[in-house]
Amino acid sequence: MDEGKKMYELCSRLFPICRSITGNGVRETFRILQEELPDIPIELHEVPTGTKVLDWEVPKEWNIRDAYIETPDGRRICEFKKNNLHILHYSVPVDKKVSLSELKEHITTLKDQPDLIPYASSFYAERWGFCMSFNELKSLEEGEYHVYIDSTLEPGSLTYGEILISGKNDEEIMFSSYTCHPSMANNECSGPSLIVALARYLHSLPRRRFSYRLVLAPETIGALTYISRNLEHLRSHVKAAFNLTCVGDDRAYSMIHTRYGDSYADKVLQNVLKFHDPTYHDYPYIARGSDERQYQAPGVDVPMVCFCRSKYHVFPEYHTSADNLDFISPAGLQGSFDVMVKAIQSIEHNRYYRTQTLGEPQFGKRGLVPTMSSKETYQSTLALKDLVAYADGRNDLIDISNIIGVPVDRLIPLVDKLMECRLFREVFA
């Protein structure tokens, strides 16, 4: 089974779970992820309510068992057990009867998408509420409504997890995603599924030049918590970081740059995407919106770019009930996996090289090019010759890829052959 199918199956397992920034839904999610990675430890951390994390504080833990609205004629609508988007996340418990006008003060809808249920939350201000389609709201008649939310909001903890896959040196490449949204396939389930697939891939590599850190935490508050506990390590060890979110659809590829767009992570992902899909969408940091906000904040400055398929806030299904398992696909997930594998390969093989001959090497006697030349064979050997032409110690492999217009994954086997023939040596710029 290819990774795209495995990732889609994992998304299907994660999709029904009601997650939030804290609570048992997050723990259940990690239990499933641990099942997916029996040979790769996920280290879990519980951070108590009230813990100061930079300018924030870990909130109370929220859990919910049931919620619904009972209409005047006895029907149940907005049933949490049918769709967990129906509840305003972090709603305090309530069990009372209200008029239609009072009920409407606690309902969130989308007028411009009248058939969809929106996702809404109130993490840092206590209130109760429901979400429904605008058309359903319009259909409600005057009368007395029974609102019922069986939830708890009390001292507990915030849960996050991390995986460390060690390499030859302790310089790290970091991947992050989050485990904090309810039943939305692209915005929530696709990120953890890609993290799991990358963990499997990295663990399978016979050799790793770098160490790899994969972090799953609630968006915003979880990232702030992780940073507050690991800031000095992140500053001193992370060479490049990638936030992974909304990676399951098959419409587009997108990247959001670091604040100044000049980090090693920018360089790697931009190079991979321009060859993998030249029509990808390239966004500046001012279009940020996920955890790159925290890792790239002034004073933190972890070199993190964000990778998406269709970008959050842009695709119309975002934060609605239309972000379901029909919106993502095995092919879309596979494409995201392929992009990240190419990024890893580029990082692992990116070095400075210098050719060892004066003048162009005699490729034919080393079996690197055909010994009979023609117009066709000349074209087929251009990548090799151009690679050698720019291997002067000034350019790393990604630089050469950009100059000669050949993707790094095509250059890697050529470099291996040139190293075997002792036509290349590695230099340190």
Stockholm file with secondary structure:
# STOCKHOLM 1.0

chainA/1-429         MDEGKKMYELCSRLFPICRSITGNGVRETFRILQEELPDIPIELHEVPTGTKVLDWEVPKEWNIRDAYIETPDGRRICEFKKNNLHILHYSVPVDKKVSLSELKEHITTLKDQPDLIPYASSFYAERWGFCMSFNELKSLEEGEYHVYIDSTLEPGSLTYGEILISGKNDEEIMFSSYTCHPSMANNECSGPSLIVALARYLHSLPRRRFSYRLVLAPETIGALTYISRNLEHLRSHVKAAFNLTCVGDDRAYSMIHTRYGDSYADKVLQNVLKFHDPTYHDYPYIARGSDERQYQAPGVDVPMVCFCRSKYHVFPEYHTSADNLDFISPAGLQGSFDVMVKAIQSIEHNRYYRTQTLGEPQFGKRGLVPTMSSKETYQSTLALKDLVAYADGRNDLIDISNIIGVPVDRLIPLVDKLMECRLFREVFA
#=GR chainA/1-429 SS CCHHHHHHHHHHHHTTSCCCSSSHHHHHHHHHHHHHCTTSCCEEEEEETTCEETTEECCCEEEEEEEEEECTTSCEESCTTTCGGGBCBTCCCEEEEEEHHHHHTTEECCTTSTTSCBCCBCSSSCCCCEECCHHHHHTCCSSEEEEEEEEEEESCEEEEEEEEECCSSSCEEEEEECCCCSSCIIIIIHHHHHHHHHHHHHHHCSCCSSEEEEEECCTTHHHHHHHHHHHHHHHHHEEEEEEECSCCCSSCCEEECCSSSCSHHHHHHHHHHHHHCTTCEEECGGGCCSTHHHHTSTTTCCCEEEEESSCTTTSTTTTBTTSSTTTSCHHHHHHHHHHHHHHHHHHHHCCEEEECSSSSCCCGGGTSSCSSCCHHHHHHTHHHHHHHHTCEEEEEHHHHHHHHTCCHHHHHHHHHHHHHTTSEEEECC
#=GC SS_cons         CCHHHHHHHHHHHHTTSCCCSSSHHHHHHHHHHHHHCTTSCCEEEEEETTCEETTEECCCEEEEEEEEEECTTSCEESCTTTCGGGBCBTCCCEEEEEEHHHHHTTEECCTTSTTSCBCCBCSSSCCCCEECCHHHHHTCCSSEEEEEEEEEEESCEEEEEEEEECCSSSCEEEEEECCCCSSCIIIIIHHHHHHHHHHHHHHHCSCCSSEEEEEECCTTHHHHHHHHHHHHHHHHHEEEEEEECSCCCSSCCEEECCSSSCSHHHHHHHHHHHHHCTTCEEECGGGCCSTHHHHTSTTTCCCEEEEESSCTTTSTTTTBTTSSTTTSCHHHHHHHHHHHHHHHHHHHHCCEEEECSSSSCCCGGGTSSCSSCCHHHHHHTHHHHHHHHTCEEEEEHHHHHHHHTCCHHHHHHHHHHHHHTTSEEEECC
//
